[in-house]
Amino acid sequence: MAPENDKIELAVLFGGRSGEHEISVISARSMMAAVDGEKFEVLPIYISAEGSWYFWAGFLQGVARPGPEAVAYTPVADPGRRPFLVRLDGSGELTADVIFPLLHGPYGEDGTIQGLLELAALPYVGSGPLAAALAMDKELSKNMLRANGISTVDYYAVSRRAFEEDGDHVTLEVEQRLRYPLFVKPANLGSSIGIRKVKDRASLKEALAEAARYDAKVLCEQAVNAREFECAVLGNEAPQASPVGEIVPAGDFYDYEAKYMRDDAELHAPADIEEALSRRVQDLALRAFLSHGCAGLARVDFFYLPDRDVLLVNELNTMPGFTPISMYPKLWQAAGLSYADLIGRLVDLAFESHAERTRSLLRYEDAVDVNG
């Protein structure tokens, strides 16, 4: 249950130590503009690219960044203390009823922030540490999908260290397992950052070096001639699937510029597909969500091979974008759920998850008395 105060204190974490820092800022601006102000008091918590935390009230008035006079805060991972953040100079503190970690990529979407919030015993939107970490690592996520009978494209992961020690050997290993064309990407990043489509050995080696700049593990995936579907999932143990959306990239693939800068890809919400295929996508989205132990929300991305009538799950995103052109809110709007109501539902699910977690015993009643 949500608190019975006049307004719920909703702390929104955004920015973060990630290549997706700017996307998080855009998502946060869009999301906070849609919040029901009569129900929530929004607390903008900006995490700089260096990892410093700020209560940035000016964000709601369009101020670009915290000024030099801004005092940094530090999170308090102590369930016995009420403040969530305290000022480093000791001059103040900040409380919150629930946290919306609107962070994309490492140090935000990978289980790290979720672990901190678990230690602080605070309700928060989205999946827990394990599900977030599992979905963030594209190789481990695909392993989990296949273990649950869900098909994916063929893939092969290589380590940055192995590539730096013998790039020629690693390149040959990839060629032995996959055929051209293929995609190369950091295993633990999103927003199409560091991703390239390659068609020969020279471009493969360049792409491996580029992806290794962003992550210690690089994933190579078989390219397929496919339609790209997306399905939004909302809920905890009994989740619901949205209508199916389709992305038609203007270029070779749906890259960073197409997602956030050019806005030239076609986004169809809902997709123009037969009802039977739509149900198959929705069913697989729910299965993928539950296989990872996700909670709250996720967007599940698909490849559909029309010539073989085959659906492949590409990846799960446990904190999808909330920018003005993002598919997650668009798909729920297509289902009749407004942006503001979607945020309210996510907060309700956060309180629901927190209530379930806090039911568990943390002490063993028959434990040995260490003082005895």
C-alpha positions as a printed NumPy array, in Angstrom:
array([[  0.   ,   0.   ,   0.   ],
       [  1.128,   3.531,  -0.742],
       [  1.521,   5.977,   2.149],
       [ -1.599,   7.872,   3.19 ],
       [  0.068,  11.295,   3.103],
       [ -1.349,  14.047,   0.915],
       [  1.3  ,  13.326,  -1.706],
       [  3.644,  10.443,  -2.337],
       [  7.307,  11.504,  -2.326],
       [  8.586,  10.048,  -5.607],
       [ 12.366,  10.312,  -5.999],
       [ 13.417,   9.947,  -9.636],
       [ 17.038,   8.893, -10.147],
       [ 18.478,   9.851, -13.532],
       [ 21.765,  10.501, -15.324],
       [ 24.262,   8.006, -13.954],
       [ 27.696,   6.578, -14.722],
       [ 26.843,   5.152, -18.12 ],
       [ 27.16 ,   5.777, -21.829],
       [ 23.371,   6.115, -21.691],
       [ 23.578,   9.096, -19.309],
       [ 22.011,  11.591, -21.719],
       [ 19.206,   9.198, -22.667],
       [ 18.364,   8.835, -18.989],
       [ 18.149,  12.639, -18.661],
       [ 15.783,  12.816, -21.652],
       [ 13.675,   9.967, -20.246],
       [ 13.479,  11.688, -16.852],
       [ 12.414,  15.017, -18.335],
       [  9.616,  13.34 , -20.292],
       [  8.503,  11.171, -17.374],
       [  8.466,  13.969, -14.77 ],
       [  6.433,  16.191, -17.09 ],
       [  3.755,  13.492, -17.191],
       [  3.548,  12.779, -13.453],
       [  0.233,  13.464, -11.732],
       [  1.176,  16.471,  -9.589],
       [ -1.864,  16.057,  -7.366],
       [ -0.752,  12.575,  -6.365],
       [  3.039,  12.837,  -6.348],
       [  5.706,  15.202,  -5.108],
       [  8.553,  14.643,  -7.554],
       [ 12.108,  14.774,  -6.208],
       [ 14.645,  14.955,  -9.08 ],
       [ 17.851,  13.166,  -8.042],
       [ 20.608,  13.65 , -10.591],
       [ 23.623,  11.308, -10.62 ],
       [ 26.523,  12.861, -12.503],
       [ 28.664,  10.998, -15.014],
       [ 31.295,  10.836, -12.277],
       [ 28.843,   9.322,  -9.781],
       [ 28.008,  12.303,  -7.544],
       [ 24.388,  12.596,  -6.335],
       [ 22.463,  15.89 ,  -6.326],
       [ 18.947,  16.946,  -5.411],
       [ 18.358,  19.01 ,  -8.558],
       [ 15.15 ,  20.978,  -8.061],
       [ 16.02 ,  23.234, -11.005],
       [ 15.651,  20.3  , -13.384],
       [ 11.883,  20.781, -13.367],
       [ 12.385,  24.404, -14.467],
       [ 14.683,  23.465, -17.334],
       [ 18.063,  24.239, -15.741],
       [ 20.637,  22.306, -17.754],
       [ 22.873,  20.999, -14.94 ],
       [ 23.38 ,  21.544, -11.203],
       [ 25.473,  24.682, -10.674],
       [ 28.888,  24.809,  -8.984],
       [ 27.187,  25.836,  -5.762],
       [ 25.184,  22.587,  -5.621],
       [ 25.925,  20.407,  -2.583],
       [ 26.306,  16.707,  -3.238],
       [ 24.361,  14.079,  -1.304],
       [ 25.172,  10.492,  -0.437],
       [ 22.619,   7.663,  -0.255],
       [ 21.944,   6.013,   3.093],
       [ 21.664,   2.233,   2.829],
       [ 20.326,   1.835,   6.361],
       [ 16.723,   0.628,   6.796],
       [ 16.722,   1.944,  10.36 ],
       [ 17.126,   5.553,   9.239],
       [ 14.405,   7.613,   7.592],
       [ 16.511,   9.811,   5.271],
       [ 17.291,   8.354,   1.862],
       [ 19.917,  10.987,   1.072],
       [ 22.059,  13.15 ,   3.356],
       [ 24.125,  16.152,   2.308],
       [ 27.855,  15.578,   2.372],
       [ 28.366,  18.832,   4.278],
       [ 25.957,  17.618,   6.964],
       [ 23.516,  20.493,   6.441],
       [ 20.445,  18.573,   5.391],
       [ 18.744,  15.361,   4.377],
       [ 16.067,  14.134,   2.007],
       [ 13.362,  11.52 ,   2.462],
       [ 11.412,   9.572,  -0.153],
       [  8.481,   7.163,  -0.068],
       [  9.378,   5.353,  -3.286],
       [ 12.221,   5.458,  -5.816],
       [ 11.985,   5.441,  -9.608],
       [ 15.498,   4.498, -10.818],
       [ 15.108,   5.865, -14.347],
       [ 18.678,   4.922, -15.188],
       [ 19.806,   3.129, -18.324],
       [ 22.855,   0.915, -18.682],
       [ 25.626,   0.117, -16.171],
       [ 25.425,   1.399, -12.584],
       [ 21.68 ,   1.814, -12.834],
       [ 19.95 ,  -0.871, -14.862],
       [ 22.332,  -3.705, -14.01 ],
       [ 21.312,  -4.459, -10.425],
       [ 23.744,  -2.101,  -8.695],
       [ 21.252,   0.637,  -7.749],
       [ 18.645,  -2.037,  -7.062],
       [ 20.984,  -3.669,  -4.552],
       [ 21.525,  -0.338,  -2.82 ],
       [ 17.77 ,   0.225,  -2.568],
       [ 17.316,  -3.284,  -1.189],
       [ 19.849,  -2.519,   1.542],
       [ 17.977,   0.686,   2.318],
       [ 14.666,  -1.278,   2.416],
       [ 13.01 ,   1.275,   0.119],
       [ 10.229,   0.565,  -2.393],
       [ 11.436,   1.086,  -5.958],
       [ 10.089,   0.729,  -9.465],
       [ 11.25 ,  -2.209, -11.561],
       [ 13.087,  -5.474, -11.283],
       [ 15.286,  -6.574,  -8.413],
       [ 19.077,  -6.952,  -8.504],
       [ 19.196, -10.449,  -9.986],
       [ 16.705,  -9.911, -12.805],
       [ 18.205,  -6.522, -13.663],
       [ 21.741,  -7.921, -13.817],
       [ 20.672, -10.954, -15.809],
       [ 18.764,  -8.961, -18.425],
       [ 21.602,  -6.417, -18.686],
       [ 24.136,  -9.075, -19.69 ],
       [ 23.002,  -9.987, -23.194],
       [ 24.907, -13.283, -23.267],
       [ 23.581, -14.532, -19.923],
       [ 20.091, -13.347, -20.836],
       [ 20.155, -15.348, -24.057],
       [ 21.425, -18.355, -22.114],
       [ 18.424, -18.023, -19.788],
       [ 15.99 , -17.634, -22.665],
       [ 17.269, -20.768, -24.377],
       [ 17.217, -22.689, -21.091],
       [ 13.483, -21.879, -20.967],
       [ 12.838, -23.033, -24.527],
       [ 12.739, -19.517, -26.032],
       [ 14.577, -19.134, -29.331],
       [ 17.157, -16.419, -30.011],
       [ 19.547, -15.571, -32.833],
       [ 22.847, -17.444, -32.794],
       [ 25.483, -15.622, -30.743],
       [ 29.029, -15.824, -29.465],
       [ 30.66 , -13.801, -26.676],
       [ 34.319, -12.829, -26.465],
       [ 36.248, -11.087, -23.697],
       [ 38.001,  -7.769, -24.132],
       [ 41.182,  -9.204, -22.627],
       [ 41.258, -12.093, -25.097],
       [ 40.742,  -9.689, -28.001],
       [ 43.477,  -7.345, -26.784],
       [ 45.891, -10.257, -26.346],
       [ 45.24 , -11.829, -29.765],
       [ 42.73 ,  -9.998, -31.894],
       [ 43.401, -12.096, -34.997],
       [ 42.641, -15.346, -33.167],
       [ 39.42 , -13.98 , -31.632],
       [ 38.301, -12.696, -35.026],
       [ 38.802, -16.139, -36.545],
       [ 36.867, -17.729, -33.664],
       [ 33.899, -15.496, -34.375],
       [ 34.059, -16.34 , -38.107],
       [ 34.045, -20.055, -37.298],
       [ 30.833, -19.741, -35.278],
       [ 28.863, -17.116, -37.19 ],
       [ 28.54 , -16.013, -40.787],
       [ 28.485, -12.55 , -42.289],
       [ 26.678, -10.241, -41.895],
       [ 26.591, -10.087, -38.108],
       [ 26.215,  -7.566, -35.306],
       [ 28.863,  -6.708, -32.728],
       [ 27.883,  -4.939, -29.502],
       [ 28.927,  -4.409, -25.876],
       [ 27.311,  -7.165, -23.822],
       [ 26.226,  -4.818, -21.022],
       [ 24.978,  -1.657, -22.665],
       [ 21.859,  -0.468, -24.476],
       [ 20.559,   2.327, -26.709],
       [ 22.554,   0.792, -29.588],
       [ 25.753,   2.373, -28.22 ],
       [ 28.904,   0.746, -29.575],
       [ 26.973,  -1.534, -31.935],
       [ 27.988,  -2.181, -35.544],
       [ 26.798,  -4.354, -38.389],
       [ 29.757,  -5.988, -40.111],
       [ 30.126,  -7.796, -43.419],
       [ 33.803,  -8.777, -43.606],
       [ 36.871,  -9.564, -41.502],
       [ 38.307,  -6.052, -41.491],
       [ 35.083,  -4.456, -40.281],
       [ 34.61 ,  -7.259, -37.735],
       [ 37.957,  -6.54 , -36.145],
       [ 37.197,  -2.804, -36.036],
       [ 33.79 ,  -3.452, -34.499],
       [ 35.251,  -5.726, -31.809],
       [ 37.727,  -2.993, -30.868],
       [ 34.945,  -0.384, -30.759],
       [ 32.607,  -2.481, -28.587],
       [ 35.498,  -3.363, -26.248],
       [ 35.841,   0.344, -25.431],
       [ 32.512,   0.143, -23.573],
       [ 32.513,  -3.291, -21.961],
       [ 34.77 ,  -6.124, -20.84 ],
       [ 32.583,  -8.564, -22.787],
       [ 31.552,  -8.24 , -26.429],
       [ 28.63 , -10.091, -27.973],
       [ 28.522, -11.108, -31.623],
       [ 25.093, -11.981, -33.039],
       [ 23.99 , -13.477, -36.304],
       [ 22.193, -10.912, -38.473],
       [ 18.783, -12.02 , -39.737],
       [ 16.386, -10.677, -42.345],
       [ 13.478,  -9.961, -40.044],
       [ 10.706,  -7.649, -38.954],
       [ 11.342,  -6.041, -35.56 ],
       [  8.567,  -6.237, -32.983],
       [  8.43 ,  -4.874, -29.435],
       [  6.065,  -5.716, -26.591],
       [  5.756,  -3.895, -23.269],
       [  5.157,  -5.889, -20.098],
       [  3.616,  -4.469, -16.917],
       [  3.116,  -6.268, -13.615],
       [  4.773,  -8.455, -11.03 ],
       [  3.866, -12.12 , -10.632],
       [  0.843, -11.864, -12.956],
       [  2.105,  -9.462, -15.644],
       [  0.193,  -8.137, -18.648],
       [  1.443,  -7.673, -22.194],
       [  0.721,  -4.568, -24.272],
       [ -0.295,  -4.482, -27.919],
       [  2.613,  -5.351, -30.194],
       [  4.617,  -2.56 , -31.81 ],
       [  6.817,  -2.655, -34.892],
       [  9.955,  -0.684, -35.755],
       [ 10.839,  -0.07 , -39.394],
       [ 14.339,   1.481, -39.43 ],
       [ 15.124,   4.007, -42.136],
       [ 18.745,   2.841, -42.241],
       [ 20.548,  -0.473, -41.991],
       [ 19.367,  -0.973, -38.403],
       [ 17.76 ,   0.895, -35.498],
       [ 20.899,   2.683, -34.27 ],
       [ 21.478,   5.366, -31.619],
       [ 20.903,   8.268, -33.995],
       [ 17.652,   6.769, -35.281],
       [ 16.397,   6.205, -31.729],
       [ 17.208,   9.571, -30.23 ],
       [ 18.362,  12.114, -32.815],
       [ 16.976,  11.682, -36.336],
       [ 13.527,  10.356, -35.417],
       [ 13.239,   8.935, -38.944],
       [ 12.341,   5.322, -38.124],
       [  8.712,   4.275, -38.454],
       [  7.18 ,   3.227, -35.124],
       [  3.876,   1.434, -35.463],
       [  1.903,   1.068, -32.236],
       [  0.109,  -1.214, -32.634],
       [  1.758,  -3.179, -35.424],
       [ -0.198,  -4.155, -38.523],
       [ -0.1  ,  -7.917, -37.968],
       [ -2.588, -10.751, -37.634],
       [ -4.149, -11.345, -34.246],
       [ -2.676, -14.838, -33.985],
       [  0.86 , -13.535, -34.458],
       [  0.21 , -10.741, -31.972],
       [ -0.862, -13.288, -29.352],
       [  2.293, -15.316, -29.979],
       [  4.466, -12.242, -29.421],
       [  2.6  , -11.35 , -26.239],
       [  2.869, -14.896, -24.896],
       [  6.615, -15.012, -25.545],
       [  7.065, -11.581, -23.971],
       [  5.405, -12.781, -20.765],
       [  7.426, -16.005, -20.762],
       [ 10.673, -14.069, -21.217],
       [  9.699, -11.63 , -18.44 ],
       [  8.906, -14.428, -15.99 ],
       [ 11.961, -16.508, -16.961],
       [ 14.211, -13.686, -15.76 ],
       [ 12.207, -13.003, -12.596],
       [ 11.424,  -9.459, -13.712],
       [  9.076,  -7.138, -11.838],
       [  7.252,  -3.925, -12.616],
       [  8.117,  -3.375, -16.228],
       [ 10.165,  -4.521, -19.177],
       [ 10.206,  -4.158, -22.921],
       [ 10.832,  -7.347, -24.876],
       [ 12.279,  -7.024, -28.392],
       [ 11.724,  -9.588, -31.128],
       [ 12.864, -10.619, -34.587],
       [ 10.196, -12.204, -36.775],
       [ 11.299, -14.262, -39.783],
       [  8.301, -14.2  , -42.146],
       [  9.648, -16.828, -44.551],
       [  9.895, -19.371, -41.703],
       [  7.133, -17.973, -39.434],
       [  9.657, -17.937, -36.572],
       [  9.809, -15.567, -33.601],
       [ 13.143, -14.913, -31.912],
       [ 13.547, -12.92 , -28.709],
       [ 16.311, -10.388, -29.192],
       [ 16.573,  -8.942, -25.668],
       [ 14.799,  -7.717, -22.535],
       [ 15.11 ,  -4.152, -21.322],
       [ 14.174,  -3.851, -17.643],
       [ 14.181,  -0.03 , -17.654],
       [ 13.097,   0.944, -21.171],
       [ 13.297,   4.488, -22.438],
       [ 10.637,   7.005, -21.419],
       [ 11.534,   9.626, -24.021],
       [  8.739,  11.284, -26.064],
       [  9.267,   8.744, -28.887],
       [  9.917,   5.64 , -26.749],
       [  7.9  ,   2.547, -27.516],
       [  7.188,   1.48 , -23.928],
       [  4.796,   4.334, -23.059],
       [  3.504,   4.453, -26.654],
       [  2.448,   0.803, -26.517],
       [  0.538,   1.286, -23.277],
       [ -1.083,   4.406, -24.659],
       [ -2.25 ,   2.221, -27.559],
       [ -3.845,  -0.035, -24.934],
       [ -5.693,   2.924, -23.404],
       [ -3.335,   3.52 , -20.466],
       [ -2.205,   7.154, -20.334],
       [  1.375,   8.157, -19.559],
       [  0.356,   9.556, -16.142],
       [ -1.674,   6.463, -15.26 ],
       [  1.213,   4.234, -16.361],
       [  3.535,   5.983, -13.907],
       [  0.941,   5.598, -11.145],
       [  0.587,   1.899, -11.916],
       [  4.375,   1.413, -11.796],
       [  4.52 ,   3.053,  -8.373],
       [  1.683,   0.817,  -7.136],
       [  3.632,  -2.215,  -8.357],
       [  6.737,  -0.942,  -6.54 ],
       [  4.825,  -0.819,  -3.238],
       [  3.382,  -4.269,  -3.997],
       [  6.846,  -5.775,  -4.583],
       [  8.212,  -4.107,  -1.471],
       [  5.364,  -5.461,   0.659],
       [  6.03 ,  -8.969,  -0.612],
       [  9.78 ,  -8.726,   0.071],
       [  9.292,  -7.428,   3.597],
       [  7.079, -10.406,   4.468],
       [ 10.155, -12.645,   4.553],
       [ 11.741, -13.496,   7.894],
       [ 15.203, -12.013,   8.271],
       [ 16.052, -13.793,  11.506],
       [ 16.101, -17.475,  12.331],
       [ 14.153, -17.925,  15.535],
       [ 16.214, -20.917,  16.665],
       [ 19.565, -19.345,  15.791],
       [ 22.567, -20.018,  18.039],
       [ 23.04 , -17.352,  20.692],
       [ 26.483, -15.964,  19.923],
       [ 26.539, -14.266,  23.35 ],
       [ 25.793, -17.454,  25.209]])
